[in-house]
Amino acid sequence: MERPQLFLMPTDDVIDLLGRVPFEMPADQIGTARSYRRINDRNNFIAARWLLVEFFKLKGVDFNLSDIQYTNAGKPFLNNGYHFSISHTKGMVGLLVGKTRVGLDIEIIKPIENYYEFSEVLTATELNIIAHSGLQTFFRFWTAKEAILKLTGDGIVNSGLVNSISFPEPNTAILKEQTFTLLPFITPNDIFVTIAQLNPLAASVTDYFHVTELSELRSLKYDKRGIALF
């Protein structure tokens, strides 16, 4: 089975990508990009689509950004046999693409003053574990839930499901009697990444592609990096 592929692309608030990317964006997506007031938010939106275009170009698969459709809950999807998930954090965008359903969350690791402020997202048991384990455990629970609810399309905000996710064993979670395989890791620049998949046989992502250069804002260059899983 073809392994899902993960791409991470740094973004900033210095260079505005709108109008500079080497591909066509549908008018509605240009309008969405323009609606973001902050350059970094706009760049995140554009960069994710740039990565998607580049992925299918490398695969030799005919693709247009207008092929992206949305469920009633707002989850983007394709009808070409591929599934994808997008996530972003300050200074980074992630794209995960595979032949099976996938979910991705990335978060920059930063200090948390009070874990109990997140009681709407984390259960009392999880908060107790975090209190004794620390910051990485917090991000492990947080990104796992985000990734799972992105896979299902429910979303972590107002889904009513976030505290219904249980973790019976490391790198395994259950929601609504479905079992998810989790692949958590930390990048060298302190980005916590979690990949969620339904099919354990497909959960063999062992590397990812980090964008190292935007060549004159016309093309992307990648560095293949290994994943050290927990």
N, C-alpha and C positions, 0 to 999 in steps of 0.2 A: 504494500500500500504506500502511495506517495506521502512522504512526510510533510506536515505543514511547514511553512517557511515564515520566519519572523524577520521584519526589517525595522531598524531603529534609525531615525533621522533627527539630528540636532536642528533646532530652530532658534531664532532670536527675535528681538524687536528693533533691529537696526536696518536690515534689508527687507523691504516690503516685496513679497513674492508676487503679489497681484499684478498681472500684466506682463510678468517676466518669464513665466513658465513656458516650456516648449511643447505645449499641447493645448487643445481647445477644451474649454469648459462650457457646458450648457449655460444658457442665460440665467436660469433659476439658481444655479450653483454660484455663478458670478455675483448674483444679487445677494446670496447668503454670505459669501465671503466679504462683500462690501458692508454688510450689516454689522460686522464685528468692529467695534471701535478701537480695540487694542490691536496693534500690528501683530503681536505674538499670537493672539487668538486667530487672526486672519491667516497668518502663516501656517499655523497648525492645521487648519481646515484645508488649505491648498496643498501642504506637504503630504498629507494622508492620501489625497487623490493622485498626486504625483507618484507616490510609491505604488499605488494600485495600477496606474498606467504602465509604469516601468515593469512591474511584475508580469503582466500579461504580454508585454512586448518581448520580454526575455523568454516567455513560454511559447511565443508564437501563436497566441490565442487572440482572435479578433475581439476587440473590446472598445467600448466607448463609455464615457462617464454617464451618458444618458441611460445606460443599461442598468444603473443602480435604481432599485425600487425600495419601497418602504412598507413595512407592516403597519397595521393600525396603531400599534404601540410605538412606532417610529424606528424600529430596527431596520437598518439597511440590508438588502440582500440582492443576490444575482440569480439568474436562471440559466447559467452556463455550466453548472456542475461544480462551481467553486463557492466556498463560504469564506467570509472574512470578518475581521473584527478590528476596530480602530480604537486607540487610546492615546491620550496625551497628558503630559505633565509639564511643569515649567522647564522650557528649554529642550523638550524631546517629544517626538511623535512616534508611535509604534503602529505597525500594520502586521497582522497575522492572517495568512491565507492558506487554506487547505481544502481537501476534497471531502472532509467531514466537518461537522459543525464545531466551531471554535469560539472561544472567548478570550479576550486579552485585557489586562489592566497593567498600567505602568504608573509608578508613583516615585517622585524624588524623595529620598529618605531625609527627613528633617526632624528635629526634636519635637516631641509632643509633651506639653506641660502637664496636661491632665487627661489621662486615658478615659476617665469616666464621663467626659463630655460627649463621648461617642456611644452612649448607652442605647441609642435608638438603632444602632447598626451592629453593636456587639452585645452578646448575652453576658449575664453575670458570670457564668463559668468562664467564658472567653476573657473577660476583663480580669478575672482573678489569675488566670494563666499568664496574661500579659504583664500584670503587676509583678509577677515573680520571674518573668523571663526577659522583659524589656522591649526595646524599640523594634527590632527585627520581627518579633512575634506579632506585634501590633500590625505591621505592614503585611505580614503573611496572612493573617485573618482578613484584613481589609481588602487586599488585592484579590484574594481567593473569591470573596463574595462578589466583588465587582465583576470579575472575569466570568463567573458562573451566570450571573444575571444578564450579562451581555450576550452570552451564548444562548440563553433561553429567550432573550428579547424582552424580559420583564423590566430590567433596569433597577438600579438600587434605590432610586428616589421614588417614594410612594408606591413601591411594588407590593408592600405588605408581606414580602417573602424573605427579606434579608435575614431575619432571625429564625427562619425555618430551615436554614442550612446547617447541617451537622457535619462534624469531622470525626468519623469513627476511628480513623487511623491516619498516619502522616500521608500527605499528598493524595488523600481521598476525601470526597465530600458527597453528601446525599441531600437531594432536594426533591420533594414530591416523588419519592421512591425511585428516582433516577440517580445513578452513581456517576460521579465525575472524577476524572483523573486530573491532578494538578501538577504543574511543573513550575515551581518557584525558583528564582535565582536573582542575584544581584549583579549588575554590570559594574565594570571598573570605575565608572563615574557615579556610583551610588544611586542608580535607578533600580528600584525593586520591581521585578517583573513576575507576573503569574499568568500562565497559560492554562486554560481549562478546556478539556475535551471529554466527549462522551464515550468514545471508543478507546479503551486502554491500548489496543494494538497500534493505534495511530499516535500514541503519546510517546514518541521517540525523537522529539526535537532535541538535537544535541549541539546545535550551533545556530547562530543568527548572523544577519548581515547588517553591519553598521555603516551608515553613509559617512564617508570620510571627506568627500569633496563635492562641491557643486561647481562643475567645470564651467566657468563663465556663465553660471545660471542657466546652462543649456542641457546638461546631462549630469547624472549621478555616478559616483564611483563608490564601490563597496569594499569593506574589509570583512572577511569571514572570521567570526570569533566563536570560540567554544563556550558552552554553557556548563557551569559547575552547579549542579542541582543540590538542594539541601538533602 
